[in-house]
Amino acid sequence: MSSSPRSARIAPPRRRAGRHLRLALGRRHSVRRREPLARPVDRARARAWLIAGLALAVGLAGVITAAVLGYRATGRTAEADRVRLHRTEATVLDKIRTEESGVGRWSGGYQKRTDTSVSWTTPDGLARTGTVEAPRGTATGSTLVLWLDESGAPATAPATPVGLVVGAVCTGLAGSATLAALIGGALALRLRVLDRRADRAWERSWARWEPRWSGRANQPQDD
């Protein structure tokens, strides 16, 4: 029983690893083979764009890593504060004093806050009074959430999950914008230098070849 010969398997062409990378880095033989008219300034521009792209990618990875690490660190701190601090309710004693300037305060978020007198009970049962910050419009006799430290004094409230996420996102966006601005500025300066270099090279080439191209080089010179 005869069997038909198997067709020869054609191997796919081998891919040249890093061909585009070598081209961008300015390997002369690659550039001459694919872009015979490429000038040194063109290869320099390609290298500038490549370096800027790599720096942006590495920088963004670093910014994201820093934001994630910061989120985890602040999350651990907030969790430790929830264990260490005591949450209670305080009663507003006096009306909130209106500030003449009307400028809001930063306290866990940009809200208009002012000082007010409140009373609370410590974990060991002692009644205490003091002054804390509260949002405007809080009525006398209403209650506020208050966090107390080991001594029963008011303390800064632990960060909320939403606050942690917002802080991490803002940190990442700010870092990314700063990184992009720095890399973009450096790339723009480098390209400007290369453009000036190309202009000078063009002027030198034109001064050299224009007389021959126009025929002025063969014209007799007046004494």
N, C-alpha and C positions, 0 to 999 in steps of 0.2 A: 504493500500500500504506500503510494507516494504522497508525500506532504508538500504542499506549496511552500516555497521559500518565503521566510518572513522578510517583510520589508525592513530595510535598514532604518534604524531610529536616528533621526536627525537631532543632534544635540543643540539646545538653544545657545545662542551666542552668549559668551561670557560678559557679564557686566563689569565694567571697570569701576571698582569701588573708589569712591572719593573723586570721581572725575570732575564733578562740578566744584567740589571743594578746591581741588588743585587748580582749576581754571580761575576761580575767584582769587586764590592766593597768588596768582601771577606766575605759574610755571610757564616758562618761555615756550617749551615745545608744544604744550597743550594749547596755549593761546595762538601760536603761529599756525597750528594745524586747523583749528576751528575758526579763528578770527585773525587772518593774516594782516589785516589793517589795524589791529589793536595797537594803540600807542602805550608807552609806559604810564602816562597819566590816566589812561583808561583802566589799566590794571590797578593803579593806585585807588581810583574811585571804587572799583569793585571790592578791593580789600577794605576800604573805609566802610562801605555799606555792610559787608560781612561782619566786620568786627563790631559795628554798632548793633547789628541784629543779635549776635552772640552775647554781647554785653547786656542787652536788654532782656534776653531770655534768662540768663544767669541771674541778673539782678531781680527780675520778677520772681524767680524761684526763691531767692533769698528773702524778699519782702513777704511773700506768702508764708514761708517757714517762720519768719519772725512774728508775723501776726498770729499764726496758730500757736506758737509757743507762748506768746504773750496772753492769748486767750486762755490757755490752760493754766498759766501761772496765776492770773487774776481770778480764774474760777476756783482754784485751790484756796486762794486767799479769802474769797467770798465765802466758801464753804467753811473754812476755819472760823471766820467771823460769826457765822450763824451758830456755830457750836459754842463759841466763847461768849457771845453777847446774849442778852436777854431781851425778848420782844414784849412790850407792854403798851398800854394805852394811857395817854396823858389827857387831862381835861384843861381846856383853855380857860384861863381865869380872867384875863383882860382882853379888851378889843385890840386888834392888831393896829399898831401905830403906823400911820401912813407916812412914808418917806417923802420929803419935799422934792427930792430930785426925781423920783419916779423911776429910777434905774433898777432893773432887775438884778438879782444875784444868781451866782452859779452855785447850785447845791443839788447834785444828783440830776441835773438837767436845767436848761435855761428857763426858769420860771420867775415871775415876780414874787419875791419872798421878802419877809420882814421879820423883825424880832417880836416875840409875844411871850407872855408869862403863862406858864402851865404848871400843873401839879400832877404828880404820879406816885405810885407806890413801888418801892424797891422789892426785889425778890424776898428779902427777909422781913417784909411787912411794914417798913418805915415809910411814912408820908413825907414827900419832899416837893419843893417848888423850885423853879428855875426859869431861865429864859432860853428859848430855842427858836429856830427859824421855822416859819410856817407860811404856806401860800396865802396870798392876799384873799380876802373875802371869807376867811374862816371866822365863824361866829363864836361869840362868847358862850361857853358851856358845851361846845362841841368837843369831840375827841380826836386826838391825833395818834398815829402810830409812832412809838418812840422806842429806840434801841438803847439799852443800858449796858455799861461795862461792868467789871467785877465789883467796882465800888458803888454802883447804882447811879453813876452820873451819865448824862446823855452822851451817846457816841454816834459816829457816822454809820449810817445804815449800810449793810452789806450790798454789794452790787447785785442787781437782778439778772436773770438769764438774758432778758432782752437787752439790758444795758451792756452786758458782756459782749453780745453779738454785735451790737451797734459800735462799741468801742473797737473791736477787732476789725470790722469792716472799714471804719473811718481810718484806722491806722494803716490798713493795707492800701486804701485808695490814696491817702496822702503820700505814703512811701512810693507807690507806683508813679504818681504824678511827678514827684520830685525826681525820681530816677529817669523817667522819660524826658523831662525837661533838661536834665544834665547831659544825657546821652545825645539828645537832639541838638543841643547847643554845641557840643563838641563835634558832632558830625557836620553841622552847618559850617563851623569854622574850618574844618578840614577840607570840605568841598570848596569853600571859597579860596583857600590857598591853592588847591589844585586847579581851579578855574583861572586864577591869575598866572599860574605856571603854564597852563595851556595857551593862554593869550600871548605870553611872552614867546613861547615856542612858535606859535603861528606867525607872529611878527617877524621873528628871525627867519623862518622859512620863506615868508613872502618877500622879504628883502633880498633873499638869496636867489629865488627862482623867478620872481616877477620880471626882472630885466630880460632873462632868457625867454620867458614865455611871450612877452610882449614884443620881443625883437629889439628892444632898446640897447641890448648888450652888443649887437652887431653894427649899430649905427656909429658913424665916425664922430669922434668927439671934437668939439671946437677947441681950438687953441686959445 
